[in-house]
Amino acid sequence: MSNKTTVAHIWCSDCSKRGFTDRNLARKALGRAQAKRNRLADKHGTRRGMNRENRYYNDCPNGLFHLTGMSRKDVAR
């Protein structure tokens, strides 16, 4: 039996995104998001053109962790 609950998150008003209070919650949410996308792609038969979260980051002014599909090398520093 699977657990269908979501990972606890806080709405970040500064970033307008879901925020996670610690690294473990962000890692768990990332795993759940990737698994959901993979199941959907397997159902359609291809993963081509799929937007997918691949990491979490902590550049939030509120100190929260956010998920993103952007690669680290694409981030302008």
Buried (B, 14 or more C-beta within 10 A) or exposed (E): EEEEEEBEBEEBEEBEBBBBBEEEBBBBBBEBBBEEBEEEBEEEEEEEEEEEBEBBBEEBEEEBBBBBEEEEEEEEE
